[in-house]
Amino acid sequence: MSKIINLNIFKQFFKSGQVGGFLLLLCVAISLIIANTPAKAAFETFLGTKLGFGEVNYSILAWINDAFMAIFFLLVGLEIKRELIEGELSSLKSAALPVIAALGGMLIPALIYVIFNSGTVTKSGWGIPMATDIAFALAIIAMLGKNVPASLKIFLAALAIVDDLGAILVIAIFYTNQISFEYLAMATGIMILLCLMNYFGVKNLVFYLIPGIFLWYFIHHSGIHATISGVLLAFTIPTNETDIPSPLEKLEHSLTIPVNYLIMPVFALANTNITFQKEMLEGLISPLGLGIITGLCLGKTIGVTFFSWLAVKLKFAGLPTGAGWKHILGLGMLAGIGFTMSIFIAMLSFDDSLHVAEAKFAILTASVLSGVIGFLFLKSVKNPKNLPL
């Protein structure tokens, strides 16, 4: 029963991911239209409207980026834990290839960005091209249908999960403000409580979600970005390998559609509002733009493919069932879709609004290029073994 539920969740993830990808594109288009019409000022005023009370009084944009995205990362964390316990990451052999590929897909793009931006005022954006957007990448590979083996879809999901975990760690370590150890201590106390409940077999999700709200609040005030609370909470949610549906599977099942249909599109609507200026076109060939575009389009492809090749040649891992090297190459291209996480890191990287806008435009350009090229390339692959290395 557990395996059946697992499979159903995975199928639903791909199904909603395809529709969610369309909604993301629609919201990107709407956001760009608003940002370049007289409606821009009213929309920015709306996003700046404060909601809440006392110390919990933030703008709508802050709620979207800090609270909504924490829910997104809660789902990502649930997927990571499930894959570690009973999925593609449950054994060293099965986990090795997506983990090593994801590592290459993070290191090479960051290195390329540093090469372009070393010694410049935009050097802090090195984390921008490291991230792969799960929703868009899975939506595109879902549209390929039977053109790619099912194992490649699972491999991409595992790679994107590991990639997101890496991006979360980068945000937590390198893109935080001054740390408040008092709030951090309170967050640690909540984590200890959650872990004890897991240890003593508490199954009711309410007893995890309510402390999880406090965990978010304390981490938000600690200086570490609040989205890490979603992953930390996810790792404490109980799961199992039995026929009995676990709390983790139930929560993941409940969050998949809201995240893909609501949270991600709303994030795109609120954060893709790029007002086009002629300077932005010049920005595409600036160190910032070149670092992002080359890092995502070329760095991701090289990193994922080369590190996968090393892992297989050194016998650390094997290729996904039915997949050949052209599939891995095409998957590396799709990994260059860095939309959501890349924009998120860009907003944390720069204080200058023009740099943020230029980074968003470069991310959008690179993501479109990576998605289109990756889709067309994988659609053209016929023989999975026709790229010997």
N, C-alpha and C positions, 0 to 999 in steps of 0.2 A: 504493500500500500504506500509506504514511504517513497519507494522508487517511482511509483505511478504519479504521486503528487508532485514529486520532483520534476518528472518529465512534463507534466501538465503546466507547472509554473514556468518551465523553460520555454515551452511552446507559446504560452501566453505572453511571455516576455518578448519573444520575437514578433508575435502578432501585433501586440500593442506598440512595439518599437517601430514597426513600419508606419502605422497610423501616427504615432507620436512624432516620427521624423517629418511627416507631412505637416503636422501642426507646428513643429519647430520652424520649418521653412516659411510657413504662413506668417507666424509671429515675427520672424526676422524681417520679412518683407513689409509687414504692417509697421514695425518699429522704424525701419528705414524711411518709409513714407512719412510717418509722423515727424521724424527728426528733420525732414527737409520741406516742411510746410509750416504755415502760420500756427498750426496746432502744437508745435514744439513747446512753446512757453507754457501752455496750459497743461500739457502732459508732464513737464518737469515740475510744475507746481504741485500737481497731483501726487507724483512720486515723492515729493518732499513733505507731504502732509504727515504730521505726527499722529501716531496711534499708540495708545497704551496709557499707563498711569505711573506716577512716582518715578522710580528709577528705570522702570520698564516702559519707556516712552520713546519710541524710535520712529523714524520716517518709514513710509511704505516701502521705499527702496531698500532700506536697511533690513526690514522684516523679510523681504524677498531674498536678499543676499545672505543674511545670517541665519534666519529661522527656516525658510523654505528649503534653502540649500542644505541645512542640517538634516532635514527629512530625506532629501535626495541621497545624502551620504549615509544615512541610516539604512536605506535600501541597498546601497553599494556594499556597506559593511555586512549586511545579512547575506548577500550573495557571496562575498569573500569567505565568510565563516562556513556557509553551506558547502562551497566548493572545497574548502579545506577538510571538512568532516567526511563528506560522502560524494564529492564531485570530481571535476577535472584536476583539482589540486590535492586530492586526498592521498596520493602516493608520491614518493620522491620522483619516480620515473615519469609519471603523468604530469606532475607539476613543473618539471625541469624546463621543458621547451617554452611554454608561455611565460614563465618567470624570467628565463634568460633572454628571450626575445623582447620582453617588456623592458628589461634592463638596458639592452642595446638601444631600444626605441626612446629611452629617456636620456642616456648619456651622450649619444652622438648629436642629437639636436641641440642639447645644451652647449656642447663643445663648439658646434658651428656658430651658435649665437654669440658665444664669448669671443670667438675669433673675429667676428664682425664688429663687436661692440666694446672690446677691451679698451679701457681708458676713456670711454665716452660717458656722458651723463645718463645714458640708457643702459649701462652695464648691469643694473639690478634686475633687468627683465629676463635673465637667463633661464628662468623656470617656465617662461611662456610656451616655448615649443616642445616642452617635455610631455604634455598631456594629450591623451586621445579621448575624444568625445564618444562615450559608450552609445548614447541614444542614436546619434547620426550614423556612426559606423555600423551598428547592428541593423538599423533601418535599411541602409544601402545593401548590406549583404543579404538581408531578408528578401529584397526586391530581385536579387539574382536567382532566387529559387533553386532549382535543380542544376543550375549552371556550376554550382560549387558543391563539394561534398558536405554532408551535415557535420562531419567532424571539424571542418574548417570554421563553421559558425561557432561551435563550442570553443575551439581554440581562440578565436577572436574575442569571445566573451571573457574567457579566462585571462587573456593578455590584457584586455581593457580593464578588468578588475584589478589586476596587479599594477597596471599603469596608474589607475586612480589612487590606489593605496600609496604608491610612490609620490604622486602629486599631493596627496593629503599630508604626507610626512614633510615634503618640501615646504608646504604652507605653514605647518606647525612649527618647523625649526627655523626657517629663513624669512618668513613673511609675517612675523608677529610684532606687536608693539611691546612696550615695557611690561615685564611679567609682574603680576601681583601674587606673591606667594601665599597671602592670606586666602584669596579666592581659590587659588590652585590647591591649597590644603583642603578646603571644603569640597572641591570637586573630587579630590582623591578619596575623601570620606564617603562620598556618594558611590564612587566606583567600588570601594571595598564592600559597601552594603549590597550593591548589585551582584558582585561576585559571590558573596556569602549566600544570597538567595538562590543563585544558580547552583552552588555547591550543595545546598540543603534541599534541592529539588522543587523549588517554588515554580509552578507552571503558569499561574495566572498573569497574563500580560500587563494587566493594570498595575501590578506591583513593580513592574519594570518601567513602564512608560511615565508614570507620575514622578518617580525619582529622576527619570531621564530629562524631564523638563527642568528640574533644579540643576542637573548636571550641565545642561545647556547654558543656564543662567550664570552659574559659577565660572564656567570656562570662558563665556563671553566677557565677563568682567576680569578674568585673570590676565588677559592680553593675548592669549593663544586664540587663534581664530575659532569661532564657535562651531563651525562645521565639523571639527574633529570630534565633537560630542556625539554626533550621529554614529560614527564608526565605533567609538568606545562603547556606546550603549548596545550596538548590534552584537558586539563580541560577548556580551553577557547574556543575551537571549538564549534560552535552552533549546537544544536540538537533539536529535537522536538518529540512529540508523535502523530503527525498528519499523514495524508496520503502522504504528500509531503516529498520526500527524503531530508534528512538534509545534511549540509556540513560534519558533523561528519561521517555519514553513507557512503557518497561518498569517503571521505578520507580513512576510514577504509577499504572499498572495494578495493581501489587502492593500499593500502600498504600490504594487507594480503599475496598476492603471492610473491612480491619482498622480504618481510621479511623472509618468509618460504623457498623460493627457492634460495635466494642469500645471504642475510645478515647473517642469522644464520649459514648456511654452511661455509661461509667465516670466520666467527668468530671461528668456530670449527677448520677449517683448520689452522688458524693463531695461535691458542692458545692451541691446544692439543699436540703440538710438544714436547713430553716427550722422552728424551733419556734414555733408560732403563739402570739402574746400579744396581748392586747387593745390594747396600745400600738401594735402594728403596723398595726391598722386606722386608728388615728388618724394613723399615719405616712404613710398614703396621701394625706392631705390636708395634710401638712407640706410645707415648701419642698422637702425631699428627694424625697418621693413625687410631688408635683405636677411637679417638674422632670423626673423620669424618665418618668412616665406621659405627660405632655403632650409631652415631647421625642420619645419613641418613637412614640406614636400619632398625634400631630398634626404634630410637627416633621418627621418622616421623610416623611410624605405630602406636606406642603407643599414641603419641600426638593427631593425627587426630581421631583415634578411641575413645579414652577415653574422649576427649573434646566433640566429637559428642554425645557420650552416655550421658554425663552430660547435654548437651543442651536439649536433648530429654526428659530425665528423669525429668528435672526441668521445662519442658513444655515451654522452650524458642523457640523451633523449632520442626519440624517434619521431619521424614526421607523422602528422595526423593521418588516420586511416583514409586511403583513397586520394590523398593530396600529394601533389608534386611541388617542385621548387617554384614553378610559375605561380602556383596558388599562394605560396608564402610571399613571393615578391608582390603580388597584387594585394595581399593582406597588409603588407608593409605600407603600400600606397594609401590604403584606406585608413591606416593608423595615423596618417597626417591630418585627419580631420580633428582639429583640436579646439573646436568652437567653444563649448561651455567652460571647461576647466581653464583653457588658455585665456579667455576673456576674464575669468575670475581672477587668475594670477596677475594679469595685466593691470587690473584695477588696484591690486595690492602692491604692485611694483612701482608705480609712478604717482607723484603728486601733481605733476603738470597735466592739465586736461588735454592739451594738444598731443602729448605723448600717448595718453590713454586712447584718444580717438585714432591716432595713427596706428597704434598697436591693434585696436579692434578692426580697423580696415584691412590691415595686413593679415590678421587671423582669418577674417572672412574670405579674403582672396585666396589664401593658402588652403583653407578648408574646402572651398568650392573646387579648386584645381585638384586637390587630392581625391575628393569624392568622385568627380567626373572621370578622372584618369583611371582611378582604381576600379570603378564600375565597368568602364569600357574594356579595360585590360582583362579583368576576370571573366567578363562575358565572352571574350574572344578565346579563352583557354579551352581547348578541346581534349588534348591528351595530357593527363596529370603528370606524366613522366617526361615531358618534352623539353625540360630545361636542366640537363645534367650539369653538376657542379663538381 
